[in-house]
């Protein structure tokens, strides 16, 4: 008897499912896609190489027929699958139930070509549990060709967009760049937000803040309040100003009063002897309903906010949880739960929180996502009975993400949180007769409901749902006094940069792309160099400005937000069988009477001024300072030339955000460009000129050798150099400090055994060196001051894991939101790093100790945790194994040549 062959996508999923199905089934993975459009010239089939559309791999002159190939690295695996199919009685294609999975199943069928009489089944499931897998085997379906066509159309659209537009970027901006249907629009979003920040002007405004006393007969006497109005005119707040620092038209019409510092401080003086009365007390019921269960985008956003995970890390961890049978399918737009899942969640609410937290009827959530795939469930714990996080046996990031999913799912079936909100107005008369009103607000939660289980994270410091602010029980007409009053100054803030969480939300709100692709889109724009991360914020590089400008000027429709969203509707229509694939592809590529296609756009570009594309004014255009995106990075150019008439230029640091490149910053860079020398004086010992420079690896000092000094050969002389310490700058460095830097490495002294100890500054920070024994020291300043006794005391301490004695924390940040352990910054051999005692994460080049926050530290630690623990033992064993093998070979060599040859052949065969 033959076997039943089941093909899934990943080896991990194959192992889990194979355990559920048992004998009679062979479960193998396709290892992702088994074939695709040709990726390079070597993969293009010979029969289409000479065609004008051959490089595309798509017959655009016919019916947009794609020519698929099996990549070289998949051919051996394809042979294995075909051999397994030879003895199979049935074939089950068990890839994921989405467009991508449906397409993989179809490609497998097309490539495997099962012999006549072998039944082929499409097997689908939403969770990897024994009951779900058995049910899927017993209830297969046919391949959905509408879904396959939708995925194929998406692949063709992306190929046509990328292969036609990217070469334009290579010619006019920079080689190696790429354009993409969604990635280019995502880049534009980040660039547009940075442009808003660059155009933003700060508005200053003042108000009054006070602490009021309700009297001794109240348990809670003191409460805060802010000024609300003067003579009926509301005081201006941040939202009343536009980006040009002016009051908005609506604020002007409403007669909003704008206080400056002088007016605010004068008003404080005028209220010193004022008594206040409660003008009004307004109480309203507060109710908050539970959040819907997770779908792909909300999971990515919450994993970013709460766990510090990038979208890519969150999806990778979720994939492992799904394949391990812990959660349902993690690529879904749906917020629906099956009846069994609702029952499991309600059961846990009753067990863990009590019947009083359980609503009378189950909660049902309708998806708000357009064209949501309701065939899928929301992301939830797998099974008909949920395992609590403690019962899973998981650890690390898998435990944390499962716990997040479990809490959200259980909370979705709990009662509302209820309470009260109170608004109070206090009035008094200033010394000059003006009527002044202060306002205070509070919120109390009388029944926490679902908030007992889960509170959603927030962006941009918004107030959380479980936040409470209590006010004393005040009655209208009651007298209160001001315990303290002060004038408070404020400034408006530019629009916040996107984080991964907020960019995902923006893409989803605009209906651009699919939720399952957002993680890869963000990774792509970061890896391409269009965007980099500063803390958690996404900052566009200047190259992205050039790319977006070219696309906006010459491919306006292709980078339009609405047009990109409309393409998703086209793909959804094809998936539903309502739209024609060929019609849509022809219009996209060749155009129609109403719309210009990609091909005519590329062919009719004409001349493009590459220099203009790469030039951006800095500050006031009248100043004549411009930034140019060059082949080797961005640089600025001034209006005044040097003695030879060449324009003044200076490189722009890679980590300088575009909104921080002001005219003042440009002049600072002109004054101290990379490569320019600052003369500090003559070294008293060598008589050589000492200069300071800004080099590729940072600022440093060096000696200028005499012109006749040999520069090559065995007698070549190299100038002494020394990097500036972190607390030094080129603006303040002097000759005395430079001489100290040039003295490094410094001989500290000699130990009792006559071995020399030196203090050195290395790639990974300051350290002591004695022979081959190196020890880290706390700070760079110690390089110049550490004594022999202090050095000997360090060497007297036991060495820890091959490094120097542990140094004290440089800064304490607070508890990690994931592990709960205190997070500190330390200085180590490989530079400064954050640690929670279990995991260490090195600070990135744009991180500083002073600016480091617990949120940024949590993100770094989350990325480190996702990589798993270091496998030191495995490395050790791997190193020893070759040595043993080599010893065995030597022993064999001492016998006979024939034996040696045999040993070699056997080893090769085994390998």
ABEGO torsion letter per residue (X at the ends): XBBBBBBBABAAAAAAAAAAAEBGBBBBBAGEBABBBBABAAABBAAAAABAAAAAGBBAABAGBBBBBBBAAAAAAAAAAAAAAAABABBBBABBBBAAAAAAAAAAAAAAGBBBGBBBBBBBBABBBAAAAAAAAABBBBBBAAAAAAAAAAAAAAAAAAAAAAAAAAAAABBGBBBBAAAAAAAAAAAAAAAAAAABBBBBBBBBBBBBBAEAABABABBBBBBABBGGBBBBBAAABBAAGBBBAAAAAAGBBBBBAAAAAAAAAAAAABBBBBABBBBBBBBBBBBBBBBAAAAAAAAAAAAGBBAAAAAAAAAAAAAAGABBBABBABABBBAAAAAAAAAAAAAAAEAAABBABBBBBBBABBGBBAABBBBBBBEABBBBAAAAGBBEAAAAAAAAAAAAAAAAABBBBBBBBBBBBBBBBBAAGBBBBBBBBBBBBABAEAAAABBBBBBGGBBBAABBBBBBBBBBGBBBBBABBBBBBBBBBBBBBBBAAAAAAAAAAAGBEBAAAAAAAAAAAAAAGABBBBEABBBBBAAAAAAAAAAAAAAAAAABAAAAAAAAAAAAAAAAGABBAAAAAAAAAAEBAABBBAAAAAAAAEBBBAAAAABBBBEBAAAGBBBBBBAAEBBBBBABBBAAGBBBBBBBBAABBAAABBAAAAAAAAABBBGBBBBAEBBAAAGBBBBBBBBAAEBBBBBBBBAABBABEAABBBBBBBBBBAABBAAABBAAAAAAAAAOBBBAEBBAAGBBBBBBBBAAEBBBBBEABBBBBABAAAAAABBAAAAAAAAABBBBGGBBBBBBBABBAEBBAAAGBBBBBBBBAAEBBBBAGABBBBBBAABBAAABBAAAAAAAAAAAAAAEBBBAAAAAAAAAAAAAAAAAAAAAAABBAAAAAAAAAAAAAAX
